[in-house]
Amino acid sequence: MHSPEFPPLGPNDPWLLQTPMPRRPPKKPDPSLDLSAHLLSMTALPDLLDPQSLFPARAPIEMEVGSGKGLFLSTAAAARPDLNFLGIEISSGYARLCGGKLAAQRATNARIIQGDATYLARSLLPDACLAGIHVYFPDPWWKARHRKRRVLSDPFLAHAGRVLIPGGRLHIWTDVEEYFHEALAAAQGTSLFSAAHDVEARPAEHDLDYQTHFERRTRLAGAPVWRALLERTTAPAGYTRVF
């Protein structure tokens, strides 16, 4: 079954295979590391994924969209052993870099999937399976004809509401004010989230005391960051998994 508002997608759908905006080539992880426990391919996942099956111990799961170099995922996993963290990264090189960081850290409560976040949320994840979703500095896709590629889209946010438990939290940070307000309006349009709460920046206590490397670069440059926290209400989702 699929929602009529959002037609079904497959992992090889051309819309999902658009080349992301150029990024600096990532470093390769230590070749001696075994990444098999931490780096997962979306094509190897079941059609209906129980995310708890990816971890050795059951715990509330929080997902990061666009894990990049893995700073948030590795830091959060070390700081919160009572939670499981699932990253999703479309770039194979950055997914491998992140997987290598988690493997070197021997993180048992963190995994990274290489693949598309919208497909994961819309088609693979069951209802009410996540305690939190983190979206930090997503690609703004500046050109008008590319706007449909923005991850904080109507379909993604509708299914973010579907996969979050009541009281689950959606974290949105960006350095693009227009994108920020567009995303908040789209989230409110789902009728699944509370009004957004502002999130204050906290002083960094050391050189890597940031959510992501992009936040570090942005703040050190003196540029503004827009942050919001939204909570999932108890309203029925009204959307079904798209498959």
N, C-alpha and C positions, 0 to 999 in steps of 0.2 A: 504494500500500500504506500502511496505517497501523497503528500499534501498538494492540492491543485495549485496553490500559490507558488510552489517551488518545484519545478519538474525534476525528475530523477537525474542523477549524475553518476558516472562511473569513474573509477580511479584513473582511466585513460581519456576522460572527456577533454576535448581541446581547450575548453574554458579553463580547466585546472592546470593545463600544461604550459600556460603562458610563461615565458621567461621572466623571472623577477628582476627588479631594478638591479643594475650592476652593483656589485659589492667587491671589496678587496678580497682576493683569493685567501681562504683561510689556511692556517698552518695545518699540516697533517699530524695526526696523533702519533705517539710512540708506536712503531710497528710491533713492538714486543707485547703490547697490550691486547688482551682478548676482549673485544667489544661485543661479543655475541649476547651477553646478558643485559647490556645497556642500550645498544643501538638496534632498533627494530625497523623493518621495512613495512610500509603500509600494505604492499601487495601480498605479504605473508600473513596478514591478520584475517581472522574470520569475518564473515559478513555481518555478524552481530558480535561485537567485542564487549566482553565483560572486563573492564579495565582492572578490576581486582586480580584477574588471572595473570597479570603482568608482573606482580610483585610477590615476594615470598611471604609477606605478612599482610593481613587485612588492616586497613586504616583508611580514614577519609582521604579522598584523592583530589588534588588541585592540579589543573592543567595550565601550562603556559603555551601561548600561541606565538610562534616565531622565536625560538630559543637562542638563535644566533650562536655566540661563542659560549653560551652556557653559564654565564655568571649568576643569573638569578637561580637557575635550576640547581647548580652545585651548592650555592650558598644556602638556599632555602632548605635543601635536603639535609645539610649538616646541622642547621639551626633547629629544624623541626623533625626529629626522628619519629615523632608521633603521627606524622602525615606521610602520605605517598605523593610524589610529584611526577607528573607525566608531561613531557615536552613534545611539541610538534614543530618541525622545521622543514620547509620545502626544499632548501638547498642541501644537496647530498654532502657537499664538502663541509658545511657548517654543522650538519647533523653528526657527521663523523667526528669533527672536532669536539662537539659537545659530548658525544658518547665516550670519546677518549678521556675527557676530563672526569666524567662520572666513573669510568672504569678505574682510573688512577686513584680516585678518591675512595674506591670500593663502596660506593653508595648502594645500599640495598633498597633504598626507598625512592629511587629516581630512575626514570627511563626516558629515552628520546625516540620518537618515531620520525622517520624521514618520509614526508608526504604533505598533503594539502589539508590545512586545518578545517576548511569549510566542508570538504568531503568527510572528514572524520566526524565532525559534529552532526552533519545532516544524515549520514548514512550508516555509520558503524556503531556509534555510542547509543546505549539504551537510555530510556527516560530516567531522570533523577539519579544519576550515577556519580556526579561530581559535587564537591563541596566548594570549589572555587575555580574561577577562570581568570587568568592574568594575560592581558594584552598590552605589551609595553612597546611603544614607538613603532607601530606597524607602518609598512611602506605606504606613503600617501598617494602614490600613483597620480602624479600631478596633471598629466594630460587628460582633457575631458573625455576622450575616447577610451581611456584606460580606467576611469573611475569605477567601472563595474568589477574591477579586480580587487578593490579594497576589501580587506578581510572583515572590517566592521560594517558589514552590509546588512540589509534587511533579513536575508535568509540565514546568515550566520547568527545574528543576534536572536532571531526567533528560536533557533535550535540551541543556542546557548541557554536560553530560558528553559527549553525542554529538558536538557541534560543536567541542569543544576537542581539540587535539592532545595526545598523551601528554606529560606534563610541563607542559601549559598550566595557567594559574593563574586561580583564581576568587577575586576580592576581594569581601568582604562587610563593609560598615560600616553601622551603624545606631545610633540613640539609644534604641531600644526593646529592652530586654533580653529580654523574652519572645519577640519576633519573632526576635531574634538566635539564641537557643537553638533555636527551632522550625526556623529555616532550616538551621542546622548539622545538626540531626537528620535533616531531609529530605535534605540533601546526602549524609550518610553512608548513608542508606537506599537510595541509588542504587547503592552499591558501586563507584562510579566515581572517588571522591576519597580522597586520603590524609586522615589526621587533621588537623584544623584547627591552624594555627600562629597564635599571638597576634601582633598587630602593634602595636608601641609607637607612641604619639603622638610626633611630633617638634615641637620648638619652632618657631613661625612666625617667619620672618626679616623679613617685611614684612606689610602689611595684607591682602594677598590670597594669602599663602603657605599655602593650604589646598587640599584636594582639591576641595571644592565650597563654594558660598556657604552651604549648609546646615551644613556642618561648621564654618565660621567662626562662624556665628550660635550654634551649639550650644556650642562651646568658649568663646566670649567670655561666654556666659551661665553658664559654670562647670558645665554639665551633662555627664554621662558619655557616652562613645562606646564602643561595642563593635565591635571590629575582628577580622577573621580572614582568613587566607590558606589556601586549599586547593589542592592540586595534583592534576591529572588523572593517574590511574594508567594502566597499560597494559592494564587489563581491557577486554574487548570491551564495547561500549556496550549491546548487547542491545535497542536501540530503533531504529526506522526513522523516516524523515521522515514526518510526518503530512500527507497531502494528499488 
